[in-house]
Amino acid sequence: GAVVFLITATVLLPAMREGSKLVMDLVGHFTRMRSGNAGTREAIEARFNEAIELLLRNDNLPHLVVIAHSQGTVITLDAMLRDGWIDETMKRVKSLTILTFGSPLTHIYQEYFPHLYGLLHATALKTCCTDPRIKWINVYRIDDFVGTKIDDSIAGFPINVAAPAGGHTSYWRPDVFKILFARPEMVDVLSPQRIS
């Protein structure tokens, strides 16, 4: 009995912890804060925009790279779909690269909330994807139960890149970045640096 309990606890507890975190991310994304007027989603998007503003404050037309994981990929998409965000951002940068890792967009948001998150070809992204200065690369692990391929209703946008098994939380490992840096789309975006 004790052995069965230990095996069950070892296998199920991490999965239950990840599942409960996913549920809390969804609840937080779609509910309003009790103590204020702004919803959690709006507050997080405001922080995202503040971070972008901070990065672009010099107005020297940098190459902007947004790196997002899991729920952060949905926050990034929400910002990209806000009226005028891409147009305004592209006036201030030479290029925009979105790197998403373990995105629940298609597997969860488009599946269960299609009225809020439809296929990408039905969004404003259908026009910006033709701008050669804009790239979106989505990396997913083949065994990730949360983040998967993002819908390919816009051909090549995003570019979905499969990574070896490793679950939902281990994207920041050499096996993932080796695959990512091998992509021709990553030329002039990020360069791997060896730290001695």
JONOR-V687617 format. One record per backbone hydrogen bond with DSSP energy under -1.0 kcal/mol. CO is the residue of the C=O (numbers start at 0). NH is the residue of the N-H. Records with the same first field share a line. If there is no record, write none. Layout:
# JONOR-V687617
CO=NH ; NH
This chain:
# JONOR-V687617
0=4
1=5
2=6
3=7
4=8
5=9
6=10
7=11
8=12
11=15
12=16
13=17
14=18
15=19
16=20
17=21
18=22
19=23
20=24
21=25
22=26
23=27
24=28
25=29
26=30
30=39
38=42
39=43
40=44
41=45
42=46
43=47
44=48
45=49
46=50
47=51
48=52
49=53
50=54
51=55
55=58
61=93
63=96
65=98
67=100
68=71
69=72
70=74
71=75
72=76
73=77
74=78
75=79
76=80
81=84
83=87
84=88
85=89
88=91
94=63
95=134
96=65
97=136
98=67
99=138
100=69
102=147
103=107 ; 108
104=109
107=111
108=112
112=115 ; 116
118=121
119=122
122=125
123=126 ; 127
124=128
126=129
127=130
130=133
132=95
134=97
135=158
136=99
137=160
138=101
139=162
140=143
153=156
158=137
160=139
162=141
172=176
173=177
174=178
175=179
176=180
179=182
182=185
183=186
185=188 ; 189
